[in-house]
Amino acid sequence: MENPLINALLTDLYQLTMLSAYFKTGQHRRKVVFEYFYRSAPFGGLYAVYTGLADVVDYIQRVRFSPEHLRYLGGLQIFDEQFLTHLEQFRFRGSIESLREGEVLLPGIHGMRVTAALEEAQLVETALLNLLNFPTLIATKAAHVKFNAEEKPVMEFGLRRAQGVDGALTASRAAYIGGADSTSNVLAGFHYGIPVAGTHAHSYVMFYPDELEAFHRYADIFPQAALFLVDTYDIYQGLQNAIRVALEMQKQGQQARGVRIDSGDLVYWSIVAHVLFERVGLNQMRIVLSNDLDERKIAMIHNEIRRSVRDEGYLREISLQVGETVDKINAETVIDRLSFGVGTDLVTGGDQSALGGVYKLVAVERDEAWEPRIKLSAQPEKMTNPGLKKVVRLLRNGFLVADLICLPDEEIRPGQKVLGINPKNPLQQKVYDDFDAVETLHIPIIHEGELVYQQPSLNEVKRYAKSRLRSIRLESRRIDNPHTLKVSLSEGYWRYKQSVIDAVK
């Protein structure tokens, strides 16, 4: 989908003032290299799901200043006519290498490298950060939600709480890539082909004289998709009414899909609903849970169901609620019925509303050679990795062992012993000798202004993301105290980086 708002003016003013300064001093065509990466993984995890490449490609191919843009810039009384005339011919003629969209991106590993004339690489910084940071954040959130939902269906319900129209569309696409199975956002369904899902609101039930009539009318109109929202008045009575309508549908050869519970004790009412469905043979009925869910609440629901059904006192409470003795409940059969509708936290990032992705200069061309550039900081974690480099991923039995930052000409093969050095603490070192596969992560996207990359479909990106997430061991995806995913510098690259630091000092 082409977004008309993604154009050359999608930038910060200081990018244009820098371009003007470079142009005035004759430096604007010097070749440079910038890299995009982030420092800390979001949501207390260890990884991100790299998302947004499709919009970056679209932007890069179309970035230019229209006459309207130039008239606006001229009206700011900041730029002279010579510079504005120069901008008329602006095109991106550089090269971009990137991870594939949907790839697992670890902290400190560059997701994208831009090699271009200084004015080209500088101008695109703001747009690239905008187009990569937010969708990567949301796709990562969706991956955490889906993982803690134990692969059960997840519906993205966030349109009404999203950050504007563009934020809603971007979030729906990113959430789908990261793991959501459907969206309530019809516009996202139209533009991207994402499956749409939804039931009815409380106002639908409230409109009719009583809940039972509302359910009957809904079943009449949607006999193949009837899923009843049961918590408008009294959840237990709502379940009873949903069961009554579902049994009537069954006699007519139709099948209700299930119920949705949007308030109250979701653990308790999930168990009650399951017991009631089992008692009357409605084994196909699903239970959709919503109400400000996130990955932690979903994990809690699963854990509490498993714990609750083992408790005799809890079973007595369930027995009193349903009016008959319940001696035993299989927790997994309850959990298998569940689906989750996740809204606000999924499309906004919840407590973490931004990904701190950055775009840093790492090399400048001089006399047909590359001079490295490094940012030194009072905060060691903000030091950058200078110069040209490559990244290889070490795997064992299909699982990620480490990402290794190497010199461009280093060859890493299975069977080697490779010393890895912690980028943040060189005293921490590890010998990697148990990997059985090596992957090169980055691929060419644009070469000297020409697209050399075939855009995959959205469903292909989603499948790719799913396969790559499966390369992370379960203990590295858990919600608390996940096991480390390692990023290391090769010994050769570490020595090179030290030489650059010594030269700067």
Secondary structure, DSSP 8 states (H G I E B T S, - for coil): ---TT-STTSS-HHHHHHHHHHHHTT-TT-EEEEEEEESS-GGG-S-EE---HHHHHHHHHH----HHHHHHHHHTT-S-HHHHHHHTT----SEEEE--TT-EE-TTS-SEEEEEEHHHHHHTHHHHHHHHHHHHHHHHHHHHHHHHTTT--EEE--GGGSSHHHHHHHHHHHHHHHT--EES-HHHHHHH---B-----HHHHHHSSSHHHHHHHHHHH-TTS-EEE--SS-HHHHHHHHHHHHHHHHHTT----EEEE-SS-HHHHHHHHHHHHHHHT-TT-EEEE-SS--HHHHHHHHHHHHHHTT-HHHHHHHHHHHTS------HHHHHHTEEEEE-HHHHH-TT-----EEEEEEEEEETTEEEE-----SSGGG----SS-EEEEEEETTEEEEEEEE-TT----TT--EEEE-SS-TT-EEEE----EEEE--EEEEETTEE------HHHHHHHHHHHHTTS-GGGTSSSS----EEEEEHHHHHHHHHHHHHH-
